[in-house]
Amino acid sequence: MRVSVVLFTADLRMHDHPPLRAALAGGGRAVPLFVRDSGIATAGFGAPNREAFLRDCLADLDAGLRSRGGRLVLRSGDVVEETCRVAAQVLAGEVHVSAGASGYAQRREERLRAALERDGRRLVVHEAVTTVLPPGAVSPSGGGSHFAVFTPYFRAWSRQAPRDPLPAPRAVRLPERSVASDRMPVRGGVRGLSPGLAVGGEKDGRRRMTAWLRDGLAGYEEGHDDLAGDATSRFSPHLHFGTLSPVELVARARGVGGPGAAAFERQLCWRDFHHQVLAARPETSSADYRPRGDRWRDAREQAADDVAAWRSGRTGFPVVDAAMRQLAHEGWMHNRGRLLTASFLTKTLYVDWRVGARHFLDLLVDGDVANNQLNWQWVAGTGTDTRPGRVLNPVRQGRRYDPDGAYVRRWVPELADLPGPAVHEPWTLPAEERARYDYPEPIVDLAAGRDRFHRARDRG
C-alpha cells in the first residue's frame, strides 16, 4: 500500500489539485495535512482578516475531504518538523506539495526536501498549482531569469498552453494508521476583523466563480475600472488561499470567450508576472526592484500626520478616502482604488511604499507578498513600471472612474448630499457651505506634492 502526505499550503481546494491527485493515483492512500506555520506568524503575516478567512477555508476543505472519505489533519508549529513527524507516523514514502514563489516558500521547500531525504523519503513538488504557468516557464529570448516588463511577458505567456485542469477526486483514501489532528478553528475566535469581510472556502469560491463567469465576465473589459459598478471578479482572496485554481479560471474564461474573457485573462497573467519576478528576485519583497535613490519623508516624523490621515480615510480627497474606508470595512479594495491610493501616498505625499504595503498587508484578506509588494513598487516607480514618473491625480481619477460620485457617497457618507462632480472637489464650495460637512480640507496641494516628488526623483 503506497502512502503519501499531501501538504496543503496556498492551495486549499480539492478541484484541480495535482498534489492530491498524484498521491491518490493508482490506489494510493493520502494524509491531507495543513500546518499552521509558526514562521509566518513570527514574520507578522498573520493578520486578523486573513486568519479568519483561512479558518473558513480549512473548515470547508476538511468538510469536503470528509464527504469523500478523508479528512484534513491540522498541526501547528514548524512546517518541516510537523510534516516529517506525520510522514513518519504513517510510514509515507513521499510528500507532495505545490511550489511556492516567495523566498520563504523556496527556503521551506529546501529544508523539507533535505529533512525528508535524511529519513529516506522523497519530496515531490508540483508546479502550476497556484499560478497559471510556473515561474520560469517562459524567459526572455535574450537571456535572463525572468521578464522585467509585463508586455513582452504577456506575449510569451499567451503563446504557452496551460495544463488541463483536474477534477476533484471522487474518493480520498486514508492510510490504516491514523494521526492526531488539532481541532479545526472557527472564525468566531478572531478579533479585530473588518465588518464586511467575505466568507472563505472552496465552496463559496466555486459558487462565486460560476455566478461571475455567467453574469459578470462579459462586461469585465468595459466595467472593471468602474469603482461604483464593482464589476471585478473579487476572486483575489480565493486565489491567494488557493480555493480557486487560476488554471481552471483561464480554461473556463476561454470557454466563454469574448473581450471580457481576454481582459480577465490578462489580469491573471499580471498575477503570474509578479510571481515570476518574486521567484527570481526574492529580495524584492522588501527591497526596490529598481532603486531610484529616494529619500522618502519619514513616516514617523515628517509625514506622520499625513500617513495617519491616509490610513484613516481623512485626506480631504474623497476618492482616496473612499477607497481607504472600503479597505478598513471589507478587508478588500477595488483595484483602481489600490492604484490611486498607492500613488497618492508614494508620489503626492512622497512616503516610502513599504509603509503603504505594510498597512495593506495588515488589512487585505488577499494580502499576497508577490502581488502586494510588487504592485506597490510598480506604482511607486521603483518596480517594473516603464513610466516611473507618472503621478495619478485623485480628482481626475475620481471623475473618470466614479463619474456620478456613487462610490464616494457610499464610503464617505458625510458627502452624500453633495451634487454631481462637486463630490470629488468639496473644497471648491463656498466656505459657509463647506462648514456643513464634517470633512477635512485637503492635507496637501496636489501640484505642490507632484513637484516635490519630481524634484526628489531628479536629485536621486
Salt bridges, closest charged atoms under 4 A:
ASP11 OD2 - HIS17 NE2 3.14
ASP16 OD1 - ARG163 NH1 2.57
GLU51 OE2 - ARG36 NH2 2.51
GLU51 OE2 - ARG55 NE 2.61
ASP56 OD2 - ARG187 NH2 2.59
ASP62 OD2 - ARG66 NE 2.96
ASP78 OD1 - ARG111 NH2 2.95
GLU82 OE1 - ARG75 NH1 3.20
GLU82 OE2 - ARG85 NH1 2.69
GLU94 OE1 - HIS96 NE2 3.02
GLU94 OE2 - ARG122 NH2 2.41
GLU109 OE2 - ARG113 NH2 3.50
GLU202 OE2 - HIS15 ND1 2.76
ASP204 OD1 - ARG207 NH2 2.67
ASP204 OD2 - ARG208 NE 3.00
ASP204 OD2 - HIS238 NE2 3.68
ASP215 OD2 - ARG214 NH2 2.97
ASP225 OD2 - HIS224 NE2 3.61
ASP225 OD1 - ARG336 NE 3.37
ASP230 OD2 - ARG234 NH2 3.19
GLU248 OE2 - ARG206 NH2 2.89
GLU248 OE2 - ARG252 NH1 3.84
GLU265 OE2 - ARG254 NH2 2.62
GLU283 OE2 - ARG281 NE 2.40
ASP288 OD2 - ARG354 NH2 3.84
ASP294 OD1 - ARG457 NE 2.67
ASP306 OD2 - ARG297 NH1 3.19
GLU330 OE1 - ARG234 NH1 3.10
GLU330 OE2 - ARG410 NH2 3.76
ASP352 OD1 - ARG354 NE 2.98
ASP362 OD1 - ARG358 NH2 3.19
ASP366 OD2 - ARG338 NH2 2.77
ASP368 OD2 - HIS240 ND1 3.29
ASP385 OD1 - ARG390 NH2 2.74
ASP402 OD2 - HIS424 NE2 3.84
GLU414 OE2 - ARG314 NH1 3.34
GLU414 OE2 - ARG325 NH2 2.89
GLU425 OE1 - ARG399 NH2 2.04
ASP438 OD1 - ARG314 NH2 3.78
GLU441 OE2 - ARG434 NE 3.03
